[in-house]
Amino acid sequence: MKQSPDLMIAQAAMAPGKITLDGFLGTDARNLIDILIADNAAVERLGYDHADLAARMEYLRDAGARGLGEYVTVDKMYEVKVDSVRGKLPCPFGDQAFIPKVNTTVRRKKDGLILTYSDLHIHMIREHGFYEGKGCLFRLEPADIVTVLGVPEKNTD
């Protein structure tokens, strides 16, 4: 699929050194539109939409925030730690969103699986269906979000 001018601008903003030191695309040489299409298909195969995954990430972040930077138990199944640092990051999609620098680490107690994500991840997943490029240090795989965070099944009634 042909990439729009807006996505070309967003992809340029995702390059290393533009917003973050390492950028958002890692070693992924695909156009942004192709990354978005592939991740959207992966999320659909799992039976969810991007908002479902973002909502679960947000829920665990909010529950973990009461720990004030220390791990707290959430839903008896997770240990969650929320760290924040001063400042905000702009969304590379140019939507004028400036997102606080907040990182959430979730450890699943039964097997020790860990997933770390930021508030910028939550925003980019919910608003743009973007999980970062393959080979990016901070790339989130949709299947890992579902598995580690226990995204509730959708009610199909």
C-alpha positions, 0 to 999 in steps of 0.5 A, spaced: 500 500 500 502 506 498 504 511 504 501 517 505 505 524 506 503 524 513 505 517 514 512 519 511 513 525 515 511 521 521 516 515 519 522 521 518 520 523 526 521 516 528 528 516 525 534 515 531 536 522 534 529 526 532 525 524 538 529 519 542 536 517 541 534 510 538 528 512 534 522 508 533 523 503 528 529 499 530 532 495 524 525 495 520 526 497 513 519 497 511 515 503 510 511 505 516 504 503 513 506 496 512 508 496 519 501 498 521 498 494 517 502 488 519 501 489 526 493 491 525 493 484 522 496 481 528 492 484 533 485 482 529 488 475 529 488 475 536 481 477 537 482 484 539 483 491 537 488 496 539 484 500 544 483 493 548 490 492 549 491 500 550 486 499 556 489 493 559 496 497 559 493 503 562 489 499 567 495 496 570 499 502 570 494 506 574 493 500 579 501 500 579 501 507 580 499 507 588 506 503 589 510 510 588 515 507 584 515 500 588 512 494 586 505 492 588 501 486 587 495 487 582 489 482 582 494 477 585 497 475 579 502 481 577 507 485 580 507 492 577 512 498 578 511 505 575 516 510 574 516 517 572 521 522 570 520 529 569 518 531 562 514 529 556 515 526 549 511 528 543 508 523 539 512 522 532 505 522 528 504 529 529 498 529 533 500 534 538 500 529 543 505 530 549 506 524 553 509 524 560 515 520 561 512 514 565 514 507 564 510 501 567 514 494 568 509 488 569 511 481 572 507 476 571 507 472 578 506 465 576 512 464 571 516 471 572 514 474 565 516 481 564 513 486 560 515 494 560 512 499 556 511 507 557 505 512 556 507 513 549 506 506 547 499 506 550 498 512 546 501 510 540 497 503 540 491 506 542 491 512 537 495 509 531 496 502 532 503 502 532 508 498 537 514 500 534 519 497 528 522 490 528 529 490 532 527 496 536 529 496 543 522 498 545 518 494 540 512 491 543 509 485 540 501 484 540 501 477 542 506 479 548 501 484 551 496 479 551 500 473 554 503 477 559 498 482 561 492 478 561 488 482 556 481 480 558 477 476 552 472 480 548 465 480 550 461 478 543 454 478 546 
